[in-house]
Amino acid sequence: MHKISVSLSGHQTSVSLEQEFFELLKKFAGEQKTSVAAIIQQIDAMRKPGTNLSSETRIWILKQILKTSK
């Protein structure tokens, strides 16, 4: 597991991802010319209340993979 610490709305939180997901997140951040933290902030802003940020991040990564495979 890889733990990513980010500041969201002025408070520190962390996202735990398997190494493979973390590598993909870094890849997508590079392609979008942004940071991993910025992507996680976007995911946090879009997620429904009560959903797990780590899970939502994995789903976001999966959606990116599906977009690029079309």
All heavy atoms as TSV, in Angstrom:
chain	resi	resn	atom	element	x	y	z
A	1	MET	N	N	0.832	-1.185	0.000
A	1	MET	CA	C	0.000	0.000	0.000
A	1	MET	C	C	0.874	1.244	0.000
A	1	MET	O	O	1.898	1.286	0.650
A	1	MET	CB	C	-0.856	0.056	1.249
A	1	MET	CG	C	-2.163	-0.650	1.238
A	1	MET	SD	S	-3.278	-0.157	-0.039
A	1	MET	CE	C	-4.640	-1.123	0.457
A	2	HIS	N	N	0.396	2.225	-0.708
A	2	HIS	CA	C	1.091	3.509	-0.751
A	2	HIS	C	C	0.143	4.546	-0.167
A	2	HIS	O	O	-1.004	4.658	-0.601
A	2	HIS	CB	C	1.454	3.865	-2.196
A	2	HIS	CG	C	2.348	5.042	-2.297
A	2	HIS	ND1	N	3.706	4.929	-2.231
A	2	HIS	CD2	C	2.078	6.351	-2.422
A	2	HIS	CE1	C	4.240	6.136	-2.330
A	2	HIS	NE2	N	3.263	7.017	-2.449
A	3	LYS	N	N	0.588	5.290	0.814
A	3	LYS	CA	C	-0.232	6.293	1.473
A	3	LYS	C	C	0.149	7.674	0.954
A	3	LYS	O	O	1.321	8.055	0.984
A	3	LYS	CB	C	-0.031	6.216	2.984
A	3	LYS	CG	C	-1.059	6.939	3.772
A	3	LYS	CD	C	-0.863	6.623	5.246
A	3	LYS	CE	C	-2.152	6.867	5.989
A	3	LYS	NZ	N	-2.038	6.508	7.384
A	4	ILE	N	N	-0.854	8.407	0.459
A	4	ILE	CA	C	-0.641	9.738	-0.088
A	4	ILE	C	C	-1.302	10.734	0.854
A	4	ILE	O	O	-2.500	10.648	1.122
A	4	ILE	CB	C	-1.287	9.860	-1.487
A	4	ILE	CG1	C	-0.782	8.754	-2.404
A	4	ILE	CG2	C	-1.025	11.233	-2.088
A	4	ILE	CD1	C	-1.695	8.479	-3.569
A	5	SER	N	N	-0.537	11.686	1.364
A	5	SER	CA	C	-1.088	12.717	2.241
A	5	SER	C	C	-1.351	13.972	1.423
A	5	SER	O	O	-0.501	14.409	0.647
A	5	SER	CB	C	-0.114	13.042	3.367
A	5	SER	OG	O	0.042	11.915	4.196
A	6	VAL	N	N	-2.554	14.533	1.588
A	6	VAL	CA	C	-2.929	15.761	0.880
A	6	VAL	C	C	-3.718	16.656	1.824
A	6	VAL	O	O	-4.287	16.197	2.806
A	6	VAL	CB	C	-3.770	15.479	-0.387
A	6	VAL	CG1	C	-2.964	14.770	-1.440
A	6	VAL	CG2	C	-5.018	14.701	-0.061
A	7	SER	N	N	-3.765	17.934	1.483
A	7	SER	CA	C	-4.564	18.894	2.231
A	7	SER	C	C	-5.834	19.167	1.433
A	7	SER	O	O	-5.771	19.587	0.281
A	7	SER	CB	C	-3.781	20.189	2.431
A	7	SER	OG	O	-4.565	21.130	3.124
A	8	LEU	N	N	-6.986	18.893	2.036
A	8	LEU	CA	C	-8.274	19.122	1.393
A	8	LEU	C	C	-9.086	20.094	2.234
A	8	LEU	O	O	-9.348	19.832	3.401
A	8	LEU	CB	C	-9.044	17.804	1.246
A	8	LEU	CG	C	-8.370	16.709	0.429
A	8	LEU	CD1	C	-9.183	15.428	0.492
A	8	LEU	CD2	C	-8.195	17.150	-1.014
A	9	SER	N	N	-9.431	21.198	1.640
A	9	SER	CA	C	-10.225	22.215	2.344
A	9	SER	C	C	-9.596	22.599	3.682
A	9	SER	O	O	-10.280	22.744	4.690
A	9	SER	CB	C	-11.654	21.730	2.550
A	9	SER	OG	O	-12.258	21.414	1.327
A	10	GLY	N	N	-8.287	22.699	3.685
A	10	GLY	CA	C	-7.582	23.143	4.879
A	10	GLY	C	C	-7.292	22.090	5.927
A	10	GLY	O	O	-6.763	22.406	6.982
A	11	HIS	N	N	-7.630	20.831	5.655
A	11	HIS	CA	C	-7.283	19.785	6.623
A	11	HIS	C	C	-6.531	18.652	5.934
A	11	HIS	O	O	-6.766	18.362	4.767
A	11	HIS	CB	C	-8.522	19.263	7.362
A	11	HIS	CG	C	-9.443	18.442	6.509
A	11	HIS	ND1	N	-10.369	19.000	5.655
A	11	HIS	CD2	C	-9.586	17.104	6.379
A	11	HIS	CE1	C	-11.031	18.033	5.025
A	11	HIS	NE2	N	-10.568	16.873	5.447
A	12	GLN	N	N	-5.632	18.048	6.677
A	12	GLN	CA	C	-4.822	16.950	6.142
A	12	GLN	C	C	-5.631	15.657	6.123
A	12	GLN	O	O	-6.373	15.367	7.059
A	12	GLN	CB	C	-3.567	16.749	6.983
A	12	GLN	CG	C	-2.480	17.777	6.761
A	12	GLN	CD	C	-1.893	17.721	5.379
A	12	GLN	OE1	O	-2.047	18.643	4.600
A	12	GLN	NE2	N	-1.211	16.651	5.058
A	13	THR	N	N	-5.483	14.911	5.060
A	13	THR	CA	C	-6.077	13.583	4.961
A	13	THR	C	C	-5.134	12.718	4.149
A	13	THR	O	O	-4.159	13.206	3.603
A	13	THR	CB	C	-7.493	13.637	4.338
A	13	THR	OG1	O	-8.132	12.378	4.522
A	13	THR	CG2	C	-7.440	13.995	2.867
A	14	SER	N	N	-5.423	11.445	4.102
A	14	SER	CA	C	-4.571	10.569	3.309
A	14	SER	C	C	-5.420	9.597	2.510
A	14	SER	O	O	-6.567	9.308	2.859
A	14	SER	CB	C	-3.589	9.803	4.193
A	14	SER	OG	O	-4.285	8.969	5.084
A	15	VAL	N	N	-4.833	9.137	1.418
A	15	VAL	CA	C	-5.447	8.149	0.535
A	15	VAL	C	C	-4.490	6.972	0.489
A	15	VAL	O	O	-3.291	7.155	0.263
A	15	VAL	CB	C	-5.657	8.732	-0.884
A	15	VAL	CG1	C	-6.183	7.691	-1.833
A	15	VAL	CG2	C	-6.569	9.940	-0.837
A	16	SER	N	N	-5.011	5.782	0.711
A	16	SER	CA	C	-4.184	4.574	0.634
A	16	SER	C	C	-4.518	3.830	-0.650
A	16	SER	O	O	-5.679	3.490	-0.888
A	16	SER	CB	C	-4.452	3.669	1.839
A	16	SER	OG	O	-4.040	4.299	3.019
A	17	LEU	N	N	-3.489	3.621	-1.472
A	17	LEU	CA	C	-3.658	2.931	-2.748
A	17	LEU	C	C	-2.598	1.854	-2.907
A	17	LEU	O	O	-1.465	2.023	-2.463
A	17	LEU	CB	C	-3.510	3.910	-3.923
A	17	LEU	CG	C	-4.505	5.041	-4.044
A	17	LEU	CD1	C	-4.082	5.972	-5.175
A	17	LEU	CD2	C	-5.899	4.502	-4.297
A	18	GLU	N	N	-2.979	0.787	-3.564
A	18	GLU	CA	C	-2.010	-0.229	-3.937
A	18	GLU	C	C	-0.993	0.423	-4.872
A	18	GLU	O	O	-1.309	1.390	-5.575
A	18	GLU	CB	C	-2.707	-1.401	-4.642
A	18	GLU	CG	C	-3.637	-2.185	-3.743
A	18	GLU	CD	C	-4.982	-1.523	-3.474
A	18	GLU	OE1	O	-5.296	-0.492	-4.092
A	18	GLU	OE2	O	-5.717	-2.044	-2.622
A	19	GLN	N	N	0.216	-0.095	-4.892
A	19	GLN	CA	C	1.294	0.503	-5.674
A	19	GLN	C	C	0.912	0.651	-7.149
A	19	GLN	O	O	1.221	1.666	-7.778
A	19	GLN	CB	C	2.576	-0.340	-5.542
A	19	GLN	CG	C	3.791	0.288	-6.195
A	19	GLN	CD	C	4.208	1.604	-5.544
A	19	GLN	OE1	O	4.065	1.793	-4.346
A	19	GLN	NE2	N	4.742	2.521	-6.333
A	20	GLU	N	N	0.215	-0.329	-7.697
A	20	GLU	CA	C	-0.172	-0.279	-9.110
A	20	GLU	C	C	-1.110	0.906	-9.381
A	20	GLU	O	O	-0.971	1.599	-10.396
A	20	GLU	CB	C	-0.858	-1.593	-9.526
A	20	GLU	CG	C	0.057	-2.802	-9.491
A	20	GLU	CD	C	0.203	-3.449	-8.114
A	20	GLU	OE1	O	-0.358	-2.951	-7.125
A	20	GLU	OE2	O	0.903	-4.480	-8.037
A	21	PHE	N	N	-2.061	1.158	-8.476
A	21	PHE	CA	C	-2.954	2.299	-8.630
A	21	PHE	C	C	-2.188	3.604	-8.480
A	21	PHE	O	O	-2.437	4.569	-9.205
A	21	PHE	CB	C	-4.099	2.245	-7.621
A	21	PHE	CG	C	-5.211	1.319	-8.010
A	21	PHE	CD1	C	-5.358	0.106	-7.375
A	21	PHE	CD2	C	-6.116	1.663	-9.007
A	21	PHE	CE1	C	-6.390	-0.757	-7.719
A	21	PHE	CE2	C	-7.148	0.806	-9.355
A	21	PHE	CZ	C	-7.286	-0.407	-8.717
A	22	PHE	N	N	-1.246	3.641	-7.541
A	22	PHE	CA	C	-0.460	4.846	-7.343
A	22	PHE	C	C	0.363	5.171	-8.596
A	22	PHE	O	O	0.436	6.326	-9.014
A	22	PHE	CB	C	0.449	4.706	-6.124
A	22	PHE	CG	C	1.289	5.923	-5.885
A	22	PHE	CD1	C	0.715	7.127	-5.538
A	22	PHE	CD2	C	2.665	5.859	-6.015
A	22	PHE	CE1	C	1.486	8.262	-5.332
A	22	PHE	CE2	C	3.452	6.980	-5.805
A	22	PHE	CZ	C	2.863	8.184	-5.467
A	23	GLU	N	N	0.957	4.155	-9.197
A	23	GLU	CA	C	1.737	4.378	-10.417
A	23	GLU	C	C	0.858	4.931	-11.540
A	23	GLU	O	O	1.267	5.833	-12.273
A	23	GLU	CB	C	2.417	3.080	-10.870
A	23	GLU	CG	C	3.502	2.587	-9.924
A	23	GLU	CD	C	4.646	3.573	-9.743
A	23	GLU	OE1	O	5.028	4.249	-10.722
A	23	GLU	OE2	O	5.157	3.658	-8.612
A	24	LEU	N	N	-0.348	4.394	-11.677
A	24	LEU	CA	C	-1.272	4.897	-12.699
A	24	LEU	C	C	-1.694	6.330	-12.392
A	24	LEU	O	O	-1.792	7.165	-13.303
A	24	LEU	CB	C	-2.505	3.996	-12.796
A	24	LEU	CG	C	-2.267	2.656	-13.479
A	24	LEU	CD1	C	-3.458	1.729	-13.251
A	24	LEU	CD2	C	-2.026	2.856	-14.966
A	25	LEU	N	N	-1.937	6.640	-11.129
A	25	LEU	CA	C	-2.319	8.000	-10.748
A	25	LEU	C	C	-1.210	8.984	-11.104
A	25	LEU	O	O	-1.474	10.061	-11.654
A	25	LEU	CB	C	-2.640	8.040	-9.256
A	25	LEU	CG	C	-3.192	9.344	-8.707
A	25	LEU	CD1	C	-4.474	9.754	-9.410
A	25	LEU	CD2	C	-3.416	9.216	-7.210
A	26	LYS	N	N	0.036	8.615	-10.837
A	26	LYS	CA	C	1.173	9.469	-11.212
A	26	LYS	C	C	1.244	9.640	-12.725
A	26	LYS	O	O	1.508	10.738	-13.219
A	26	LYS	CB	C	2.491	8.889	-10.688
A	26	LYS	CG	C	2.654	8.996	-9.206
A	26	LYS	CD	C	4.055	8.711	-8.721
A	26	LYS	CE	C	4.669	7.472	-9.289
A	26	LYS	NZ	N	5.979	7.137	-8.714
A	27	LYS	N	N	0.993	8.560	-13.462
A	27	LYS	CA	C	1.024	8.616	-14.923
A	27	LYS	C	C	-0.028	9.594	-15.449
A	27	LYS	O	O	0.269	10.454	-16.282
A	27	LYS	CB	C	0.776	7.220	-15.493
A	27	LYS	CG	C	0.650	7.155	-16.996
A	27	LYS	CD	C	0.326	5.729	-17.438
A	27	LYS	CE	C	0.084	5.653	-18.913
A	27	LYS	NZ	N	-1.331	5.644	-19.272
A	28	PHE	N	N	-1.258	9.488	-14.932
A	28	PHE	CA	C	-2.320	10.380	-15.381
A	28	PHE	C	C	-2.043	11.826	-14.979
A	28	PHE	O	O	-2.328	12.750	-15.737
A	28	PHE	CB	C	-3.679	9.915	-14.858
A	28	PHE	CG	C	-4.163	8.642	-15.495
A	28	PHE	CD1	C	-4.528	7.557	-14.723
A	28	PHE	CD2	C	-4.235	8.512	-16.875
A	28	PHE	CE1	C	-4.970	6.376	-15.302
A	28	PHE	CE2	C	-4.671	7.336	-17.476
A	28	PHE	CZ	C	-5.041	6.266	-16.680
A	29	ALA	N	N	-1.467	12.034	-13.815
A	29	ALA	CA	C	-1.103	13.387	-13.389
A	29	ALA	C	C	-0.080	13.982	-14.353
A	29	ALA	O	O	-0.207	15.145	-14.758
A	29	ALA	CB	C	-0.554	13.373	-11.963
A	30	GLY	N	N	0.901	13.192	-14.737
A	30	GLY	CA	C	1.900	13.666	-15.691
A	30	GLY	C	C	1.287	13.994	-17.035
A	30	GLY	O	O	1.614	15.023	-17.650
A	31	GLU	N	N	0.407	13.142	-17.509
A	31	GLU	CA	C	-0.253	13.376	-18.796
A	31	GLU	C	C	-1.104	14.644	-18.768
A	31	GLU	O	O	-1.221	15.340	-19.767
A	31	GLU	CB	C	-1.122	12.181	-19.174
A	31	GLU	CG	C	-0.323	10.955	-19.559
A	31	GLU	CD	C	-1.184	9.717	-19.766
A	31	GLU	OE1	O	-2.421	9.774	-19.538
A	31	GLU	OE2	O	-0.616	8.680	-20.140
A	32	GLN	N	N	-1.701	14.928	-17.613
A	32	GLN	CA	C	-2.558	16.102	-17.478
A	32	GLN	C	C	-1.783	17.338	-17.011
A	32	GLN	O	O	-2.363	18.396	-16.795
A	32	GLN	CB	C	-3.708	15.804	-16.510
A	32	GLN	CG	C	-4.638	14.736	-17.025
A	32	GLN	CD	C	-5.766	14.419	-16.061
A	32	GLN	OE1	O	-6.059	15.175	-15.144
A	32	GLN	NE2	N	-6.408	13.288	-16.268
A	33	LYS	N	N	-0.473	17.160	-16.850
A	33	LYS	CA	C	0.411	18.236	-16.397
A	33	LYS	C	C	-0.097	18.885	-15.100
A	33	LYS	O	O	-0.210	20.102	-14.978
A	33	LYS	CB	C	0.590	19.274	-17.500
A	33	LYS	CG	C	1.305	18.718	-18.719
A	33	LYS	CD	C	1.520	19.768	-19.761
A	33	LYS	CE	C	2.281	19.318	-20.983
A	33	LYS	NZ	N	2.272	17.988	-21.409
A	34	THR	N	N	-0.410	18.025	-14.156
A	34	THR	CA	C	-0.876	18.460	-12.844
A	34	THR	C	C	-0.259	17.556	-11.782
A	34	THR	O	O	0.505	16.654	-12.113
A	34	THR	CB	C	-2.424	18.456	-12.780
A	34	THR	OG1	O	-2.833	19.124	-11.595
A	34	THR	CG2	C	-3.000	17.056	-12.823
A	35	SER	N	N	-0.589	17.794	-10.549
A	35	SER	CA	C	-0.023	16.978	-9.470
A	35	SER	C	C	-1.014	15.902	-9.034
A	35	SER	O	O	-2.224	16.017	-9.267
A	35	SER	CB	C	0.324	17.858	-8.270
A	35	SER	OG	O	-0.864	18.375	-7.685
A	36	VAL	N	N	-0.481	14.888	-8.376
A	36	VAL	CA	C	-1.321	13.837	-7.794
A	36	VAL	C	C	-2.283	14.470	-6.795
A	36	VAL	O	O	-3.480	14.155	-6.773
A	36	VAL	CB	C	-0.444	12.748	-7.135
A	36	VAL	CG1	C	-1.266	11.843	-6.254
A	36	VAL	CG2	C	0.300	11.948	-8.205
A	37	ALA	N	N	-1.789	15.388	-5.979
A	37	ALA	CA	C	-2.632	16.049	-4.975
A	37	ALA	C	C	-3.780	16.807	-5.637
A	37	ALA	O	O	-4.910	16.786	-5.140
A	37	ALA	CB	C	-1.795	16.983	-4.115
A	38	ALA	N	N	-3.509	17.461	-6.760
A	38	ALA	CA	C	-4.564	18.209	-7.454
A	38	ALA	C	C	-5.653	17.272	-7.976
A	38	ALA	O	O	-6.841	17.596	-7.899
A	38	ALA	CB	C	-3.966	19.023	-8.605
A	39	ILE	N	N	-5.261	16.114	-8.482
A	39	ILE	CA	C	-6.254	15.141	-8.946
A	39	ILE	C	C	-7.081	14.644	-7.771
A	39	ILE	O	O	-8.314	14.551	-7.865
A	39	ILE	CB	C	-5.578	13.972	-9.696
A	39	ILE	CG1	C	-5.032	14.460	-11.035
A	39	ILE	CG2	C	-6.568	12.828	-9.908
A	39	ILE	CD1	C	-4.257	13.429	-11.807
A	40	ILE	N	N	-6.440	14.345	-6.665
A	40	ILE	CA	C	-7.175	13.872	-5.494
A	40	ILE	C	C	-8.134	14.953	-4.998
A	40	ILE	O	O	-9.267	14.653	-4.601
A	40	ILE	CB	C	-6.211	13.407	-4.390
A	40	ILE	CG1	C	-5.467	12.148	-4.861
A	40	ILE	CG2	C	-6.962	13.133	-3.087
A	40	ILE	CD1	C	-4.366	11.683	-3.962
A	41	GLN	N	N	-7.728	16.207	-5.067
A	41	GLN	CA	C	-8.621	17.306	-4.678
A	41	GLN	C	C	-9.838	17.361	-5.598
A	41	GLN	O	O	-10.965	17.583	-5.135
A	41	GLN	CB	C	-7.874	18.637	-4.695
A	41	GLN	CG	C	-6.888	18.764	-3.567
A	41	GLN	CD	C	-6.002	19.987	-3.691
A	41	GLN	OE1	O	-5.876	20.588	-4.754
A	41	GLN	NE2	N	-5.363	20.348	-2.585
A	42	GLN	N	N	-9.644	17.144	-6.897
A	42	GLN	CA	C	-10.757	17.115	-7.849
A	42	GLN	C	C	-11.707	15.962	-7.533
A	42	GLN	O	O	-12.929	16.135	-7.556
A	42	GLN	CB	C	-10.248	16.972	-9.281
A	42	GLN	CG	C	-9.505	18.168	-9.799
A	42	GLN	CD	C	-8.828	17.885	-11.142
A	42	GLN	OE1	O	-9.002	16.824	-11.736
A	42	GLN	NE2	N	-8.056	18.846	-11.609
A	43	ILE	N	N	-11.137	14.801	-7.264
A	43	ILE	CA	C	-11.946	13.626	-6.928
A	43	ILE	C	C	-12.747	13.902	-5.664
A	43	ILE	O	O	-13.947	13.594	-5.592
A	43	ILE	CB	C	-11.058	12.374	-6.772
A	43	ILE	CG1	C	-10.412	12.020	-8.121
A	43	ILE	CG2	C	-11.858	11.199	-6.219
A	43	ILE	CD1	C	-9.269	11.025	-8.016
A	44	ASP	N	N	-12.119	14.496	-4.668
A	44	ASP	CA	C	-12.789	14.806	-3.416
A	44	ASP	C	C	-13.953	15.766	-3.647
A	44	ASP	O	O	-15.029	15.595	-3.066
A	44	ASP	CB	C	-11.799	15.405	-2.414
A	44	ASP	CG	C	-12.443	15.716	-1.084
A	44	ASP	OD1	O	-12.985	14.791	-0.453
A	44	ASP	OD2	O	-12.404	16.893	-0.676
A	45	ALA	N	N	-13.766	16.751	-4.505
A	45	ALA	CA	C	-14.810	17.735	-4.772
A	45	ALA	C	C	-16.016	17.114	-5.479
A	45	ALA	O	O	-17.143	17.600	-5.314
A	45	ALA	CB	C	-14.241	18.876	-5.609
A	46	MET	N	N	-15.794	16.036	-6.242
A	46	MET	CA	C	-16.867	15.412	-7.018
A	46	MET	C	C	-17.567	14.271	-6.287
A	46	MET	O	O	-18.660	13.884	-6.679
A	46	MET	CB	C	-16.318	14.867	-8.345
A	46	MET	CG	C	-15.801	15.924	-9.282
A	46	MET	SD	S	-15.252	15.254	-10.872
A	46	MET	CE	C	-13.973	14.126	-10.375
A	47	ARG	N	N	-16.957	13.753	-5.246
A	47	ARG	CA	C	-17.520	12.547	-4.627
A	47	ARG	C	C	-18.725	12.859	-3.758
A	47	ARG	O	O	-18.869	13.954	-3.216
A	47	ARG	CB	C	-16.468	11.783	-3.839
A	47	ARG	CG	C	-16.037	12.427	-2.565
A	47	ARG	CD	C	-14.925	11.611	-1.911
A	47	ARG	NE	N	-14.349	12.355	-0.814
A	47	ARG	CZ	C	-14.284	11.918	0.426
A	47	ARG	NH1	N	-14.724	10.714	0.713
A	47	ARG	NH2	N	-13.751	12.661	1.364
A	48	LYS	N	N	-19.592	11.867	-3.640
A	48	LYS	CA	C	-20.792	11.995	-2.818
A	48	LYS	C	C	-20.395	11.906	-1.342
A	48	LYS	O	O	-19.460	11.174	-0.986
A	48	LYS	CB	C	-21.779	10.881	-3.158
A	48	LYS	CG	C	-22.338	10.989	-4.550
A	48	LYS	CD	C	-23.273	9.848	-4.846
A	48	LYS	CE	C	-23.733	9.929	-6.293
A	48	LYS	NZ	N	-24.504	8.764	-6.693
A	49	PRO	N	N	-21.114	12.620	-0.485
A	49	PRO	CA	C	-20.824	12.535	0.959
A	49	PRO	C	C	-20.913	11.091	1.454
A	49	PRO	O	O	-21.775	10.331	1.029
A	49	PRO	CB	C	-21.932	13.392	1.587
A	49	PRO	CG	C	-22.370	14.309	0.490
A	49	PRO	CD	C	-22.199	13.534	-0.787
A	50	GLY	N	N	-19.983	10.746	2.299
A	50	GLY	CA	C	-19.984	9.413	2.896
A	50	GLY	C	C	-19.247	8.357	2.093
A	50	GLY	O	O	-19.094	7.233	2.549
A	51	THR	N	N	-18.782	8.712	0.888
A	51	THR	CA	C	-18.028	7.733	0.106
A	51	THR	C	C	-16.555	7.813	0.489
A	51	THR	O	O	-16.056	8.856	0.897
A	51	THR	CB	C	-18.200	7.946	-1.411
A	51	THR	OG1	O	-17.765	9.270	-1.752
A	51	THR	CG2	C	-19.643	7.767	-1.841
A	52	ASN	N	N	-15.872	6.711	0.341
A	52	ASN	CA	C	-14.472	6.595	0.726
A	52	ASN	C	C	-13.582	7.200	-0.358
A	52	ASN	O	O	-13.697	6.856	-1.532
A	52	ASN	CB	C	-14.158	5.109	0.933
A	52	ASN	CG	C	-12.749	4.885	1.338
A	52	ASN	OD1	O	-11.865	4.851	0.487
A	52	ASN	ND2	N	-12.518	4.704	2.621
A	53	LEU	N	N	-12.695	8.111	0.039
A	53	LEU	CA	C	-11.834	8.803	-0.926
A	53	LEU	C	C	-10.886	7.847	-1.638
A	53	LEU	O	O	-10.650	7.973	-2.839
A	53	LEU	CB	C	-11.055	9.929	-0.237
A	53	LEU	CG	C	-10.194	10.803	-1.128
A	53	LEU	CD1	C	-10.983	11.417	-2.285
A	53	LEU	CD2	C	-9.525	11.898	-0.300
A	54	SER	N	N	-10.346	6.873	-0.934
A	54	SER	CA	C	-9.451	5.901	-1.572
A	54	SER	C	C	-10.208	5.102	-2.639
A	54	SER	O	O	-9.710	4.902	-3.751
A	54	SER	CB	C	-8.847	4.952	-0.542
A	54	SER	OG	O	-8.022	5.656	0.349
A	55	SER	N	N	-11.420	4.673	-2.309
A	55	SER	CA	C	-12.231	3.921	-3.279
A	55	SER	C	C	-12.597	4.785	-4.473
A	55	SER	O	O	-12.525	4.335	-5.622
A	55	SER	CB	C	-13.511	3.404	-2.612
A	55	SER	OG	O	-13.200	2.491	-1.603
A	56	GLU	N	N	-12.982	6.027	-4.215
A	56	GLU	CA	C	-13.336	6.933	-5.305
A	56	GLU	C	C	-12.127	7.203	-6.206
A	56	GLU	O	O	-12.277	7.362	-7.416
A	56	GLU	CB	C	-13.893	8.244	-4.754
A	56	GLU	CG	C	-15.259	8.114	-4.142
A	56	GLU	CD	C	-16.345	7.741	-5.134
A	56	GLU	OE1	O	-16.327	8.215	-6.280
A	56	GLU	OE2	O	-17.236	6.963	-4.755
A	57	THR	N	N	-10.945	7.233	-5.623
A	57	THR	CA	C	-9.728	7.443	-6.417
A	57	THR	C	C	-9.483	6.243	-7.324
A	57	THR	O	O	-9.160	6.403	-8.504
A	57	THR	CB	C	-8.525	7.701	-5.488
A	57	THR	OG1	O	-8.816	8.845	-4.673
A	57	THR	CG2	C	-7.257	7.943	-6.293
A	58	ARG	N	N	-9.672	5.037	-6.822
A	58	ARG	CA	C	-9.525	3.836	-7.660
A	58	ARG	C	C	-10.533	3.843	-8.805
A	58	ARG	O	O	-10.191	3.509	-9.940
A	58	ARG	CB	C	-9.702	2.577	-6.819
A	58	ARG	CG	C	-8.564	2.286	-5.895
A	58	ARG	CD	C	-8.786	0.954	-5.169
A	58	ARG	NE	N	-7.901	0.851	-4.047
A	58	ARG	CZ	C	-8.188	1.253	-2.809
A	58	ARG	NH1	N	-9.368	1.760	-2.525
A	58	ARG	NH2	N	-7.305	1.137	-1.840
A	59	ILE	N	N	-11.772	4.250	-8.507
A	59	ILE	CA	C	-12.806	4.308	-9.547
A	59	ILE	C	C	-12.430	5.347	-10.597
A	59	ILE	O	O	-12.570	5.106	-11.801
A	59	ILE	CB	C	-14.186	4.604	-8.922
A	59	ILE	CG1	C	-14.639	3.389	-8.115
A	59	ILE	CG2	C	-15.210	4.981	-9.990
A	59	ILE	CD1	C	-15.839	3.648	-7.226
A	60	TRP	N	N	-11.914	6.494	-10.178
A	60	TRP	CA	C	-11.480	7.525	-11.110
A	60	TRP	C	C	-10.383	6.981	-12.026
A	60	TRP	O	O	-10.415	7.200	-13.243
A	60	TRP	CB	C	-10.984	8.756	-10.338
A	60	TRP	CG	C	-10.584	9.895	-11.222
A	60	TRP	CD1	C	-11.377	10.900	-11.669
A	60	TRP	CD2	C	-9.276	10.138	-11.788
A	60	TRP	NE1	N	-10.662	11.754	-12.473
A	60	TRP	CE2	C	-9.368	11.303	-12.555
A	60	TRP	CE3	C	-8.057	9.473	-11.701
A	60	TRP	CZ2	C	-8.283	11.820	-13.250
A	60	TRP	CZ3	C	-6.975	9.985	-12.385
A	60	TRP	CH2	C	-7.080	11.153	-13.149
A	61	ILE	N	N	-9.425	6.266	-11.450
A	61	ILE	CA	C	-8.336	5.683	-12.239
A	61	ILE	C	C	-8.898	4.685	-13.250
A	61	ILE	O	O	-8.520	4.690	-14.423
A	61	ILE	CB	C	-7.287	5.020	-11.317
A	61	ILE	CG1	C	-6.566	6.086	-10.493
A	61	ILE	CG2	C	-6.299	4.174	-12.126
A	61	ILE	CD1	C	-5.758	5.541	-9.332
A	62	LEU	N	N	-9.826	3.846	-12.815
A	62	LEU	CA	C	-10.446	2.880	-13.720
A	62	LEU	C	C	-11.140	3.585	-14.878
A	62	LEU	O	O	-11.010	3.189	-16.040
A	62	LEU	CB	C	-11.432	1.994	-12.956
A	62	LEU	CG	C	-12.212	0.975	-13.786
A	62	LEU	CD1	C	-11.264	-0.002	-14.488
A	62	LEU	CD2	C	-13.208	0.236	-12.916
A	63	LYS	N	N	-11.862	4.660	-14.584
A	63	LYS	CA	C	-12.534	5.418	-15.639
A	63	LYS	C	C	-11.528	6.010	-16.631
A	63	LYS	O	O	-11.797	6.045	-17.833
A	63	LYS	CB	C	-13.406	6.510	-15.034
A	63	LYS	CG	C	-14.652	5.961	-14.361
A	63	LYS	CD	C	-15.478	7.077	-13.748
A	63	LYS	CE	C	-16.736	6.545	-13.087
A	63	LYS	NZ	N	-17.514	7.620	-12.449
A	64	GLN	N	N	-10.396	6.462	-16.124
A	64	GLN	CA	C	-9.361	7.009	-17.016
A	64	GLN	C	C	-8.825	5.920	-17.948
A	64	GLN	O	O	-8.602	6.155	-19.140
A	64	GLN	CB	C	-8.209	7.624	-16.205
A	64	GLN	CG	C	-8.606	8.787	-15.340
A	64	GLN	CD	C	-9.328	9.867	-16.097
A	64	GLN	OE1	O	-8.828	10.414	-17.076
A	64	GLN	NE2	N	-10.538	10.186	-15.662
A	65	ILE	N	N	-8.627	4.732	-17.402
A	65	ILE	CA	C	-8.144	3.607	-18.200
A	65	ILE	C	C	-9.162	3.272	-19.295
A	65	ILE	O	O	-8.803	3.060	-20.460
A	65	ILE	CB	C	-7.859	2.371	-17.326
A	65	ILE	CG1	C	-6.668	2.640	-16.426
A	65	ILE	CG2	C	-7.630	1.122	-18.183
A	65	ILE	CD1	C	-6.472	1.614	-15.323
A	66	LEU	N	N	-10.418	3.228	-18.927
A	66	LEU	CA	C	-11.475	2.915	-19.894
A	66	LEU	C	C	-11.573	3.975	-20.987
A	66	LEU	O	O	-11.797	3.652	-22.149
A	66	LEU	CB	C	-12.821	2.747	-19.182
A	66	LEU	CG	C	-12.913	1.533	-18.259
A	66	LEU	CD1	C	-14.220	1.558	-17.481
A	66	LEU	CD2	C	-12.750	0.235	-19.030
A	67	LYS	N	N	-11.370	5.250	-20.629
A	67	LYS	CA	C	-11.379	6.332	-21.617
A	67	LYS	C	C	-10.254	6.159	-22.632
A	67	LYS	O	O	-10.438	6.376	-23.820
A	67	LYS	CB	C	-11.198	7.697	-20.942
A	67	LYS	CG	C	-12.417	8.274	-20.340
A	67	LYS	CD	C	-12.063	9.654	-19.814
A	67	LYS	CE	C	-13.080	10.200	-18.868
A	67	LYS	NZ	N	-12.682	11.503	-18.326
A	68	THR	N	N	-9.072	5.809	-22.126
A	68	THR	CA	C	-7.907	5.726	-23.005
A	68	THR	C	C	-7.910	4.452	-23.848
A	68	THR	O	O	-7.189	4.386	-24.835
A	68	THR	CB	C	-6.587	5.804	-22.209
A	68	THR	OG1	O	-6.541	4.739	-21.265
A	68	THR	CG2	C	-6.463	7.135	-21.494
A	69	SER	N	N	-8.727	3.483	-23.465
A	69	SER	CA	C	-8.739	2.215	-24.234
A	69	SER	C	C	-9.750	2.247	-25.369
A	69	SER	O	O	-9.836	1.293	-26.132
A	69	SER	CB	C	-9.023	1.033	-23.301
A	69	SER	OG	O	-10.339	1.089	-22.808
A	70	LYS	N	N	-10.515	3.310	-25.477
A	70	LYS	CA	C	-11.523	3.412	-26.556
A	70	LYS	C	C	-10.891	3.764	-27.870
A	70	LYS	O	O	-9.940	4.394	-28.001
A	70	LYS	CB	C	-12.591	4.448	-26.196
A	70	LYS	CG	C	-13.498	3.965	-25.097
A	70	LYS	CD	C	-14.578	4.980	-24.831
A	70	LYS	CE	C	-15.510	4.490	-23.758
A	70	LYS	NZ	N	-16.576	5.413	-23.496
